[in-house]
Amino acid sequence: MITGGRVVSVEATKKSEEQIQGMDVFINIDKLEAGGENLTISYTYNIDYRPGIASMKIRGEVLSSESNSSEIMEKWKKTGELPQNFTEELLGAITYTASAIGTLLAFSLNIAAPINIPRPRIQMPSSPSAS
């Protein structure tokens, strides 16, 4: 279970005023540390605006309490992988934090925020059918 987290550092650079044609997001798990049931996961979240328009880098830590932390650490050391259910929860927490921080950074650089907002759709009420 995710119990907390913190942002360690942020970087943002705007290199061009061209129109943004896309965005690439990379999440890297840099380090995993255990202390009893507690895990500290260090990560780097990179956002690159194409083609070479801007970039952001957010580094942080996620804190988690897991009853099977020793198994998670063992799998990480052997394979560099994490259990699927833990990974899904972890990536959700990282993405939530990075999207919030990235939105603030994007505002300061006057570029689009690095979040995926569903496109609004308006559905007109259907007219009652004549019987």
C-alpha positions in Angstrom: 0.0 0.0 0.0 1.3 3.4 -1.0 1.8 5.5 2.2 3.4 8.6 0.9 6.0 10.2 -1.4 7.9 13.3 -2.2 9.4 15.1 -5.1 13.2 15.4 -4.9 13.9 17.6 -7.9 12.4 19.1 -11.0 13.9 20.4 -14.2 12.1 22.1 -17.1 13.5 23.5 -20.3 11.8 25.1 -23.3 14.0 25.0 -26.4 11.7 26.2 -29.2 8.4 28.1 -29.9 7.4 25.6 -32.6 4.1 23.8 -32.4 4.2 20.7 -30.2 3.5 17.6 -32.4 3.6 15.0 -29.6 4.8 14.0 -26.2 6.8 11.1 -25.0 6.7 10.0 -21.3 9.4 7.8 -19.8 9.2 6.4 -16.2 12.3 4.9 -14.7 12.5 3.1 -11.4 16.0 4.1 -10.2 16.3 2.4 -6.9 14.4 0.2 -4.5 15.3 0.1 -0.8 13.6 -1.9 2.0 13.5 -1.5 5.8 11.2 -4.1 7.3 7.8 -3.9 5.6 8.6 -0.4 4.3 9.8 0.2 0.7 11.3 3.4 -0.7 11.1 3.5 -4.5 13.2 6.2 -6.3 12.0 7.2 -9.7 12.7 9.6 -12.6 9.8 10.8 -14.8 10.8 12.3 -18.1 8.5 14.2 -20.5 9.8 15.1 -24.0 7.7 17.4 -26.2 8.3 16.6 -29.9 10.1 17.7 -32.0 12.6 18.9 -29.4 10.3 21.7 -28.2 10.7 21.2 -24.4 11.5 18.7 -21.7 10.8 18.0 -18.1 12.4 15.8 -15.5 10.8 15.0 -12.2 12.6 12.9 -9.6 10.9 11.6 -6.6 10.3 8.8 -4.1 7.3 6.8 -3.3 6.9 5.2 0.2 5.1 1.9 0.5 4.3 -0.5 3.3 4.1 -4.1 2.0 3.8 -7.3 4.0 5.7 -9.1 1.3 8.5 -6.4 0.9 11.2 -9.0 1.2 9.7 -11.0 -1.8 9.4 -7.7 -3.8 13.0 -6.8 -3.1 14.2 -10.3 -4.0 12.4 -10.3 -7.3 13.7 -6.8 -8.0 17.3 -7.8 -7.3 17.1 -11.0 -9.4 15.1 -9.7 -12.4 14.7 -5.9 -12.2 11.0 -6.5 -12.2 8.2 -5.8 -9.7 4.9 -7.8 -9.1 2.2 -6.6 -11.5 -0.3 -5.4 -8.8 2.4 -3.5 -7.0 3.7 -2.0 -10.2 0.2 -0.8 -11.2 -0.3 0.9 -7.9 3.2 2.4 -8.0 2.9 3.8 -11.6 -0.5 5.3 -10.6 1.1 7.2 -7.7 4.1 8.3 -9.8 1.9 9.5 -12.7 -0.5 11.3 -10.4 2.4 13.2 -8.8 4.3 13.9 -12.0 1.1 15.1 -13.8 0.4 17.6 -11.0 4.0 18.9 -10.9 4.3 18.7 -14.7 1.2 20.9 -15.0 2.8 23.6 -12.9 6.0 23.4 -14.9 4.1 23.5 -18.2 2.2 26.6 -17.1 5.5 28.4 -16.3 6.9 27.4 -19.8 3.7 28.3 -21.6 3.3 24.8 -23.1 0.6 22.1 -22.9 0.3 20.2 -19.6 1.5 16.6 -19.7 -1.8 15.1 -18.8 -4.2 13.0 -20.9 -7.6 14.7 -20.7 -10.5 12.9 -22.4 -12.0 14.9 -25.1 -15.5 16.2 -24.1 -18.4 14.9 -26.0 -21.8 16.5 -26.0 -24.7 14.2 -26.5 -28.0 15.9 -27.4 -31.0 14.5 -25.7 -33.0 12.2 -27.9 -36.4 13.5 -28.8 -39.3 11.4 -27.7 -40.4 9.1 -30.4 -43.9 9.3 -31.7 -46.0 6.2 -31.2 
